[in-house]
């Protein structure tokens, strides 16, 4: 199953940007449908390759939705156009974040989850830039709103980030701690972060710093797993960790029966 969608962000202003998202690929649950997770690919990748990685996991109760990011010029690549959830420049605390595109992608993700049955738990995960988007979605959920102030409509139950970073980490703590409701949501949201110490694309220190920023902001239900020597890619040990972590967090049934 696949489909396209686009968003026009802005209220009629001449500077409004249109974001055209690519195809969405869905991996159907092989057992009872208990959870749905939107999984977000990395820079210049697509939803199809993400779905191929996920369909082999022994998680029969999860439906995976794998969208494809818009194609846009990316500052990090000297303006070269490729699929990206937002424009990324220098990865640093002082780097400027593309808030408009972050909000557009977060809204696209939330809209994919809005149509899921009420008894199905929902979450967001991703790799690299997709992990950054998952963490931005987590902050929108905790705050109850997107960066532009519009209400965030989905009750997220799990967040997974592989080899990623946290956009807007500097101001997160003050935003979360200014609201009892935001602090409550942050404290209850399970987050799994995995990062390789040999990552030369998104340095390990950025993953570590992201975990620290989330933790100090009040995301207490956070696990940070480091993988010695791992570069900027996924390995079976990480996918096993995801399976072991998700099963109790989402109270999934039937996982063991799928294992060899």
TORKOL-4160 file (C-alpha; in steps of 0.2 Angstrom, whole numbers, padded with zeros to 4 digits, m for minus):
260
<pt num="1" X="0000" Y="0000" Z="0000"/>
<pt num="2" X="0007" Y="0017" Z="m0004"/>
<pt num="3" X="0001" Y="0035" Z="m0007"/>
<pt num="4" X="0007" Y="0053" Z="m0009"/>
<pt num="5" X="0002" Y="0069" Z="0001"/>
<pt num="6" X="0008" Y="0087" Z="0002"/>
<pt num="7" X="0006" Y="0101" Z="0014"/>
<pt num="8" X="0006" Y="0120" Z="0011"/>
<pt num="9" X="0013" Y="0128" Z="0027"/>
<pt num="10" X="0009" Y="0146" Z="0030"/>
<pt num="11" X="m0007" Y="0156" Z="0029"/>
<pt num="12" X="m0007" Y="0163" Z="0011"/>
<pt num="13" X="0009" Y="0172" Z="0013"/>
<pt num="14" X="0021" Y="0173" Z="m0002"/>
<pt num="15" X="0034" Y="0164" Z="0008"/>
<pt num="16" X="0024" Y="0149" Z="0011"/>
<pt num="17" X="0033" Y="0132" Z="0007"/>
<pt num="18" X="0024" Y="0117" Z="0000"/>
<pt num="19" X="0031" Y="0100" Z="0005"/>
<pt num="20" X="0027" Y="0086" Z="m0006"/>
<pt num="21" X="0029" Y="0069" Z="0003"/>
<pt num="22" X="0034" Y="0054" Z="m0007"/>
<pt num="23" X="0026" Y="0036" Z="m0006"/>
<pt num="24" X="0021" Y="0028" Z="0010"/>
<pt num="25" X="0024" Y="0010" Z="0012"/>
<pt num="26" X="0015" Y="m0001" Z="0025"/>
<pt num="27" X="0020" Y="m0017" Z="0033"/>
<pt num="28" X="0005" Y="m0026" Z="0039"/>
<pt num="29" X="0005" Y="m0035" Z="0056"/>
<pt num="30" X="0006" Y="m0054" Z="0054"/>
<pt num="31" X="m0004" Y="m0057" Z="0071"/>
<pt num="32" X="m0016" Y="m0047" Z="0081"/>
<pt num="33" X="m0014" Y="m0028" Z="0077"/>
<pt num="34" X="m0009" Y="m0020" Z="0094"/>
<pt num="35" X="0002" Y="m0006" Z="0089"/>
<pt num="36" X="0007" Y="0005" Z="0074"/>
<pt num="37" X="0024" Y="0014" Z="0072"/>
<pt num="38" X="0029" Y="0026" Z="0059"/>
<pt num="39" X="0047" Y="0023" Z="0054"/>
<pt num="40" X="0057" Y="0037" Z="0046"/>
<pt num="41" X="0071" Y="0034" Z="0034"/>
<pt num="42" X="0088" Y="0043" Z="0034"/>
<pt num="43" X="0094" Y="0057" Z="0023"/>
<pt num="44" X="0092" Y="0052" Z="0004"/>
<pt num="45" X="0084" Y="0036" Z="0008"/>
<pt num="46" X="0065" Y="0031" Z="0006"/>
<pt num="47" X="0051" Y="0022" Z="0014"/>
<pt num="48" X="0053" Y="0006" Z="0003"/>
<pt num="49" X="0070" Y="0002" Z="0010"/>
<pt num="50" X="0064" Y="0005" Z="0028"/>
<pt num="51" X="0049" Y="m0006" Z="0026"/>
<pt num="52" X="0061" Y="m0020" Z="0019"/>
<pt num="53" X="0071" Y="m0019" Z="0035"/>
<pt num="54" X="0056" Y="m0020" Z="0047"/>
<pt num="55" X="0046" Y="m0033" Z="0039"/>
<pt num="56" X="0058" Y="m0047" Z="0044"/>
<pt num="57" X="0057" Y="m0042" Z="0063"/>
<pt num="58" X="0049" Y="m0054" Z="0075"/>
<pt num="59" X="0035" Y="m0042" Z="0080"/>
<pt num="60" X="0019" Y="m0049" Z="0073"/>
<pt num="61" X="0008" Y="m0037" Z="0082"/>
<pt num="62" X="0015" Y="m0021" Z="0075"/>
<pt num="63" X="0010" Y="m0012" Z="0059"/>
<pt num="64" X="0024" Y="m0002" Z="0052"/>
<pt num="65" X="0020" Y="0014" Z="0042"/>
<pt num="66" X="0036" Y="0020" Z="0031"/>
<pt num="67" X="0033" Y="0037" Z="0023"/>
<pt num="68" X="0045" Y="0045" Z="0011"/>
<pt num="69" X="0052" Y="0062" Z="0014"/>
<pt num="70" X="0050" Y="0077" Z="0002"/>
<pt num="71" X="0065" Y="0080" Z="m0010"/>
<pt num="72" X="0073" Y="0096" Z="m0006"/>
<pt num="73" X="0090" Y="0105" Z="m0007"/>
<pt num="74" X="0100" Y="0101" Z="0008"/>
<pt num="75" X="0113" Y="0113" Z="0015"/>
<pt num="76" X="0124" Y="0099" Z="0023"/>
<pt num="77" X="0126" Y="0092" Z="0005"/>
<pt num="78" X="0130" Y="0109" Z="m0003"/>
<pt num="79" X="0112" Y="0112" Z="m0008"/>
<pt num="80" X="0111" Y="0095" Z="m0017"/>
<pt num="81" X="0093" Y="0090" Z="m0018"/>
<pt num="82" X="0088" Y="0073" Z="m0010"/>
<pt num="83" X="0074" Y="0066" Z="0001"/>
<pt num="84" X="0075" Y="0075" Z="0018"/>
<pt num="85" X="0063" Y="0078" Z="0032"/>
<pt num="86" X="0070" Y="0095" Z="0034"/>
<pt num="87" X="0085" Y="0105" Z="0029"/>
<pt num="88" X="0100" Y="0101" Z="0039"/>
<pt num="89" X="0116" Y="0111" Z="0040"/>
<pt num="90" X="0129" Y="0110" Z="0053"/>
<pt num="91" X="0125" Y="0098" Z="0067"/>
<pt num="92" X="0129" Y="0108" Z="0083"/>
<pt num="93" X="0120" Y="0117" Z="0097"/>
<pt num="94" X="0122" Y="0133" Z="0088"/>
<pt num="95" X="0115" Y="0126" Z="0071"/>
<pt num="96" X="0099" Y="0134" Z="0065"/>
<pt num="97" X="0084" Y="0122" Z="0064"/>
<pt num="98" X="0072" Y="0122" Z="0049"/>
<pt num="99" X="0057" Y="0124" Z="0060"/>
<pt num="100" X="0044" Y="0125" Z="0046"/>
<pt num="101" X="0049" Y="0109" Z="0038"/>
<pt num="102" X="0051" Y="0100" Z="0055"/>
<pt num="103" X="0033" Y="0105" Z="0059"/>
<pt num="104" X="0027" Y="0100" Z="0042"/>
<pt num="105" X="0035" Y="0083" Z="0043"/>
<pt num="106" X="0029" Y="0080" Z="0061"/>
<pt num="107" X="0011" Y="0085" Z="0055"/>
<pt num="108" X="0013" Y="0072" Z="0041"/>
<pt num="109" X="0018" Y="0059" Z="0054"/>
<pt num="110" X="0004" Y="0063" Z="0066"/>
<pt num="111" X="m0009" Y="0062" Z="0052"/>
<pt num="112" X="m0003" Y="0045" Z="0047"/>
<pt num="113" X="m0007" Y="0039" Z="0065"/>
<pt num="114" X="m0023" Y="0048" Z="0067"/>
<pt num="115" X="m0033" Y="0036" Z="0057"/>
<pt num="116" X="m0027" Y="0021" Z="0068"/>
<pt num="117" X="m0040" Y="0012" Z="0079"/>
<pt num="118" X="m0042" Y="0019" Z="0096"/>
<pt num="119" X="m0036" Y="0003" Z="0105"/>
<pt num="120" X="m0020" Y="0003" Z="0095"/>
<pt num="121" X="m0004" Y="0010" Z="0103"/>
<pt num="122" X="0006" Y="0022" Z="0092"/>
<pt num="123" X="0024" Y="0027" Z="0091"/>
<pt num="124" X="0037" Y="0035" Z="0080"/>
<pt num="125" X="0055" Y="0028" Z="0076"/>
<pt num="126" X="0068" Y="0032" Z="0064"/>
<pt num="127" X="0087" Y="0031" Z="0058"/>
<pt num="128" X="0098" Y="0047" Z="0057"/>
<pt num="129" X="0088" Y="0061" Z="0051"/>
<pt num="130" X="0073" Y="0050" Z="0054"/>
<pt num="131" X="0078" Y="0048" Z="0072"/>
<pt num="132" X="0079" Y="0067" Z="0073"/>
<pt num="133" X="0061" Y="0068" Z="0067"/>
<pt num="134" X="0055" Y="0055" Z="0079"/>
<pt num="135" X="0063" Y="0065" Z="0094"/>
<pt num="136" X="0056" Y="0081" Z="0087"/>
<pt num="137" X="0039" Y="0072" Z="0087"/>
<pt num="138" X="0042" Y="0067" Z="0105"/>
<pt num="139" X="0044" Y="0085" Z="0110"/>
<pt num="140" X="0029" Y="0091" Z="0101"/>
<pt num="141" X="0019" Y="0077" Z="0110"/>
<pt num="142" X="0025" Y="0082" Z="0127"/>
<pt num="143" X="0022" Y="0101" Z="0124"/>
<pt num="144" X="0005" Y="0097" Z="0116"/>
<pt num="145" X="0009" Y="0108" Z="0101"/>
<pt num="146" X="0020" Y="0110" Z="0086"/>
<pt num="147" X="0034" Y="0123" Z="0085"/>
<pt num="148" X="0021" Y="0134" Z="0076"/>
<pt num="149" X="0009" Y="0133" Z="0091"/>
<pt num="150" X="m0004" Y="0122" Z="0082"/>
<pt num="151" X="m0010" Y="0108" Z="0094"/>
<pt num="152" X="m0002" Y="0091" Z="0093"/>
<pt num="153" X="m0016" Y="0078" Z="0090"/>
<pt num="154" X="m0008" Y="0061" Z="0094"/>
<pt num="155" X="m0005" Y="0051" Z="0110"/>
<pt num="156" X="0012" Y="0044" Z="0107"/>
<pt num="157" X="0017" Y="0028" Z="0117"/>
<pt num="158" X="0035" Y="0025" Z="0111"/>
<pt num="159" X="0049" Y="0033" Z="0103"/>
<pt num="160" X="0065" Y="0025" Z="0095"/>
<pt num="161" X="0080" Y="0034" Z="0088"/>
<pt num="162" X="0095" Y="0026" Z="0080"/>
<pt num="163" X="0110" Y="0036" Z="0076"/>
<pt num="164" X="0101" Y="0052" Z="0077"/>
<pt num="165" X="0101" Y="0069" Z="0086"/>
<pt num="166" X="0088" Y="0081" Z="0095"/>
<pt num="167" X="0083" Y="0097" Z="0086"/>
<pt num="168" X="0080" Y="0111" Z="0097"/>
<pt num="169" X="0088" Y="0103" Z="0112"/>
<pt num="170" X="0094" Y="0120" Z="0120"/>
<pt num="171" X="0077" Y="0127" Z="0124"/>
<pt num="172" X="0068" Y="0111" Z="0128"/>
<pt num="173" X="0070" Y="0110" Z="0146"/>
<pt num="174" X="0063" Y="0127" Z="0150"/>
<pt num="175" X="0048" Y="0124" Z="0138"/>
<pt num="176" X="0044" Y="0107" Z="0146"/>
<pt num="177" X="0046" Y="0113" Z="0164"/>
<pt num="178" X="0035" Y="0128" Z="0162"/>
<pt num="179" X="0020" Y="0116" Z="0160"/>
<pt num="180" X="0014" Y="0103" Z="0173"/>
<pt num="181" X="0005" Y="0094" Z="0159"/>
<pt num="182" X="0021" Y="0094" Z="0147"/>
<pt num="183" X="0031" Y="0088" Z="0162"/>
<pt num="184" X="0019" Y="0073" Z="0165"/>
<pt num="185" X="0019" Y="0068" Z="0147"/>
<pt num="186" X="0038" Y="0069" Z="0145"/>
<pt num="187" X="0040" Y="0058" Z="0161"/>
<pt num="188" X="0029" Y="0045" Z="0155"/>
<pt num="189" X="0035" Y="0043" Z="0137"/>
<pt num="190" X="0047" Y="0028" Z="0134"/>
<pt num="191" X="0062" Y="0033" Z="0122"/>
<pt num="192" X="0075" Y="0021" Z="0116"/>
<pt num="193" X="0091" Y="0029" Z="0108"/>
<pt num="194" X="0105" Y="0018" Z="0100"/>
<pt num="195" X="0121" Y="0026" Z="0094"/>
<pt num="196" X="0138" Y="0019" Z="0087"/>
<pt num="197" X="0154" Y="0025" Z="0095"/>
<pt num="198" X="0162" Y="0025" Z="0077"/>
<pt num="199" X="0148" Y="0035" Z="0069"/>
<pt num="200" X="0157" Y="0048" Z="0057"/>
<pt num="201" X="0141" Y="0055" Z="0050"/>
<pt num="202" X="0131" Y="0059" Z="0066"/>
<pt num="203" X="0145" Y="0059" Z="0079"/>
<pt num="204" X="0142" Y="0049" Z="0095"/>
<pt num="205" X="0144" Y="0064" Z="0106"/>
<pt num="206" X="0128" Y="0072" Z="0097"/>
<pt num="207" X="0118" Y="0056" Z="0102"/>
<pt num="208" X="0125" Y="0057" Z="0119"/>
<pt num="209" X="0121" Y="0075" Z="0121"/>
<pt num="210" X="0103" Y="0072" Z="0114"/>
<pt num="211" X="0100" Y="0059" Z="0128"/>
<pt num="212" X="0107" Y="0071" Z="0141"/>
<pt num="213" X="0096" Y="0085" Z="0135"/>
<pt num="214" X="0080" Y="0074" Z="0135"/>
<pt num="215" X="0084" Y="0067" Z="0152"/>
<pt num="216" X="0087" Y="0084" Z="0160"/>
<pt num="217" X="0071" Y="0091" Z="0151"/>
<pt num="218" X="0061" Y="0078" Z="0161"/>
<pt num="219" X="0060" Y="0063" Z="0149"/>
<pt num="220" X="0064" Y="0050" Z="0163"/>
<pt num="221" X="0059" Y="0034" Z="0154"/>
<pt num="222" X="0074" Y="0035" Z="0142"/>
<pt num="223" X="0087" Y="0021" Z="0138"/>
<pt num="224" X="0103" Y="0026" Z="0129"/>
<pt num="225" X="0112" Y="0011" Z="0121"/>
<pt num="226" X="0130" Y="0013" Z="0114"/>
<pt num="227" X="0138" Y="0001" Z="0102"/>
<pt num="228" X="0156" Y="0000" Z="0102"/>
<pt num="229" X="0164" Y="0004" Z="0085"/>
<pt num="230" X="0148" Y="0004" Z="0076"/>
<pt num="231" X="0147" Y="0017" Z="0061"/>
<pt num="232" X="0132" Y="0026" Z="0053"/>
<pt num="233" X="0122" Y="0011" Z="0050"/>
<pt num="234" X="0111" Y="m0002" Z="0058"/>
<pt num="235" X="0116" Y="m0019" Z="0064"/>
<pt num="236" X="0106" Y="m0035" Z="0069"/>
<pt num="237" X="0110" Y="m0032" Z="0088"/>
<pt num="238" X="0101" Y="m0015" Z="0087"/>
<pt num="239" X="0086" Y="m0022" Z="0079"/>
<pt num="240" X="0086" Y="m0036" Z="0092"/>
<pt num="241" X="0087" Y="m0022" Z="0105"/>
<pt num="242" X="0071" Y="m0014" Z="0098"/>
<pt num="243" X="0061" Y="m0030" Z="0098"/>
<pt num="244" X="0066" Y="m0033" Z="0117"/>
<pt num="245" X="0063" Y="m0015" Z="0122"/>
<pt num="246" X="0046" Y="m0013" Z="0112"/>
<pt num="247" X="0038" Y="m0029" Z="0118"/>
<pt num="248" X="0036" Y="m0025" Z="0136"/>
<pt num="249" X="0034" Y="m0006" Z="0133"/>
<pt num="250" X="0019" Y="m0009" Z="0122"/>
<pt num="251" X="0013" Y="m0025" Z="0131"/>
<pt num="252" X="0014" Y="m0034" Z="0115"/>
<pt num="253" X="0008" Y="m0052" Z="0113"/>
<pt num="254" X="0014" Y="m0066" Z="0102"/>
<pt num="255" X="0032" Y="m0060" Z="0100"/>
<pt num="256" X="0040" Y="m0076" Z="0107"/>
<pt num="257" X="0031" Y="m0088" Z="0096"/>
<pt num="258" X="0038" Y="m0079" Z="0080"/>
<pt num="259" X="0056" Y="m0082" Z="0086"/>
<pt num="260" X="0066" Y="m0096" Z="0080"/>
